[in-house]
Amino acid sequence: MEVILKEDVNKLGHRGDVVKVAAGYGRNYLLPSKLAMEATPANKAVIEQMKASAIRKSAAEKGGAEDLAARLNELVLVFERKAGENDHLFGSVTSLDIAQELEAQGYKVDRRKIHLEEPLKSVGEFHVPIKLHREVSAHVQVTIKSDAPERSTEEAAVADDSVFKSTYTGELDDHRA
């Protein structure tokens, strides 16, 4: 099946390209998501006009993306999550969480443009790349903190010692007869 891409599709092609894809991929994903249209002779004639307008649109988008990238590069997103031992999170911070936080701060970024290898599952600071345009990327700093209050080492030692004393009676029960 041949389709004409309306948007850049990762590992497939750029806007305006005529590409050959599997029928199911085109029919079930590209066409319903409005990422492509079927490559008919009429659509191929229209594509020439689209390419000219796409060049103008791409230049305008690149300018807007560079402005947005400059603002996003200085942005720090802070998430508080429950964390267990060794600062491992219960759950994770995903690209959807980052997109929602960006939207809450007034930045409209599609979650598919946020490139996380895998969800963030530990406490710390991370630099997350966001591909805003074919040639423009931004990096947002994501800080994940534990929502539990930090205990000092002395408090932790006292707490652990009191737990030990409450569970140990001092004598071993020997019921071997």
C-alpha positions as CSV (number, residue, x, y, z in Angstrom):
1,M,0.0,0.0,0.0
2,E,1.4,3.4,-0.9
3,V,0.6,6.4,1.3
4,I,1.5,10.1,1.4
5,L,2.7,11.2,4.8
6,K,1.0,14.3,6.2
7,E,3.4,14.4,9.2
8,D,6.9,13.2,10.0
9,V,6.7,9.6,11.1
10,N,9.7,8.2,13.0
11,K,11.7,5.6,11.0
12,L,9.3,5.9,8.0
13,G,9.7,9.3,6.4
14,H,9.0,13.0,6.4
15,R,5.9,15.1,5.5
16,G,5.1,14.8,1.8
17,D,7.0,11.6,1.2
18,V,5.3,8.8,-0.8
19,V,6.1,5.6,1.0
20,K,5.2,2.0,0.6
21,V,3.9,0.4,3.9
22,A,2.2,-2.8,4.9
23,A,-1.6,-2.6,4.3
24,G,-2.5,-3.2,7.9
25,Y,-0.1,-0.5,9.2
26,G,-1.5,2.0,6.7
27,R,-5.1,1.1,7.2
28,N,-5.1,0.6,11.0
29,Y,-2.6,3.2,12.2
30,L,-1.5,5.8,9.6
31,L,-4.8,6.6,8.0
32,P,-7.0,6.8,11.2
33,S,-4.3,8.9,13.0
34,K,-4.4,11.3,10.1
35,L,-0.6,10.8,9.7
36,A,-1.0,9.9,6.1
37,M,-3.4,9.7,3.2
38,E,-3.8,7.1,0.5
39,A,-1.6,7.7,-2.6
40,T,-4.1,7.9,-5.4
41,P,-3.4,9.8,-8.7
42,A,-5.5,12.7,-7.5
43,N,-3.7,12.9,-4.2
44,K,-0.3,12.7,-5.9
45,A,-1.3,15.8,-7.9
46,V,-2.3,17.6,-4.7
47,I,1.0,16.5,-3.0
48,E,3.0,18.9,-5.3
49,Q,1.0,21.8,-3.9
50,M,1.4,20.4,-0.4
51,K,5.2,20.2,-0.7
52,A,5.4,23.9,-1.6
53,S,3.3,24.9,1.3
54,A,5.0,22.4,3.6
55,I,8.4,24.1,2.9
56,R,6.9,27.4,4.0
57,K,5.1,25.8,7.0
58,S,8.3,24.0,8.0
59,A,10.3,27.2,8.1
60,A,7.6,28.8,10.3
61,E,7.4,25.8,12.6
62,K,11.2,25.7,12.9
63,G,11.3,29.3,14.1
64,G,8.6,28.6,16.6
65,A,10.3,25.4,17.7
66,E,13.6,27.2,18.2
67,D,11.9,29.7,20.5
68,L,10.1,27.0,22.4
69,A,13.4,25.0,22.7
70,A,15.2,28.0,24.2
71,R,12.4,28.3,26.9
72,L,12.3,24.5,27.5
73,N,16.1,24.2,27.9
74,E,15.9,26.4,31.0
75,L,12.8,24.7,32.5
76,V,13.0,22.3,35.5
77,L,10.1,20.0,36.2
78,V,9.8,18.6,39.7
79,F,7.8,15.4,40.5
80,E,7.2,14.0,43.9
81,R,6.5,10.3,44.0
82,K,6.5,7.6,46.7
83,A,9.9,5.9,46.8
84,G,11.1,2.8,48.6
85,E,14.5,1.7,49.6
86,N,17.5,2.7,47.4
87,D,15.4,5.6,46.1
88,H,13.4,3.3,43.7
89,L,10.0,4.6,42.9
90,F,6.7,2.9,43.4
91,G,5.5,3.5,39.8
92,S,7.3,5.7,37.4
93,V,7.4,9.0,35.6
94,T,6.4,8.6,32.0
95,S,6.4,10.8,28.9
96,L,2.6,11.3,29.6
97,D,3.4,12.7,33.1
98,I,6.0,15.0,31.6
99,A,3.6,16.2,28.9
100,Q,0.9,16.9,31.5
101,E,3.3,18.9,33.7
102,L,4.5,20.9,30.7
103,E,0.9,21.6,29.8
104,A,0.2,22.7,33.4
105,Q,3.0,25.2,33.0
106,G,1.7,26.5,29.7
107,Y,3.7,24.6,27.2
108,K,1.8,22.5,24.6
109,V,4.0,19.5,23.7
110,D,2.7,16.2,22.3
111,R,3.8,13.3,24.5
112,R,5.1,11.4,21.4
113,K,7.8,14.0,20.9
114,I,9.2,13.3,24.4
115,H,11.8,10.7,23.9
116,L,12.3,8.5,27.0
117,E,14.2,5.3,26.5
118,E,12.1,3.9,29.3
119,P,10.0,5.4,32.2
120,L,12.0,7.1,35.0
121,K,11.9,4.8,38.0
122,S,14.3,6.3,40.5
123,V,14.8,9.5,42.5
124,G,17.2,12.0,41.0
125,E,17.8,14.5,38.1
126,F,17.4,13.5,34.5
127,H,17.7,15.4,31.2
128,V,14.9,14.4,28.9
129,P,15.1,15.1,25.1
130,I,12.1,16.5,23.4
131,K,12.1,16.6,19.5
132,L,10.1,19.7,18.6
133,H,11.0,19.7,14.9
134,R,12.9,17.6,12.5
135,E,16.0,19.8,13.2
136,V,15.3,21.2,16.6
137,S,15.5,19.4,20.0
138,A,15.2,20.6,23.5
139,H,16.3,19.1,26.8
140,V,14.1,19.5,29.9
141,Q,15.5,18.8,33.3
142,V,13.3,16.5,35.3
143,T,13.8,16.2,39.0
144,I,12.2,13.4,40.9
145,K,11.9,13.7,44.7
146,S,10.7,11.2,47.3
147,D,7.5,12.5,49.0
148,A,8.6,10.9,52.3
149,P,10.3,13.4,54.6
150,E,14.0,12.9,54.8
151,R,15.2,11.3,58.1
152,S,18.6,12.1,59.4
153,T,20.9,9.2,60.0
154,E,20.6,9.5,63.8
155,E,16.7,9.4,63.6
156,A,16.9,6.4,61.3
157,A,19.3,4.6,63.7
158,V,17.0,5.3,66.7
159,A,13.9,4.2,64.8
160,D,15.6,1.0,63.7
161,D,16.9,0.3,67.2
162,S,13.4,0.8,68.8
163,V,11.9,-1.6,66.2
164,F,14.6,-4.1,67.1
165,K,14.0,-3.8,70.8
166,S,10.2,-4.2,70.5
167,T,10.5,-7.4,68.4
168,Y,13.2,-9.1,70.5
169,T,12.2,-10.3,73.9
170,G,15.7,-11.2,75.0
171,E,15.1,-14.9,75.5
172,L,14.8,-17.6,73.0
173,D,11.8,-19.9,73.3
174,D,13.0,-23.5,72.9
175,H,10.1,-25.8,72.5
176,R,12.1,-28.8,71.5
177,A,11.2,-31.6,73.8
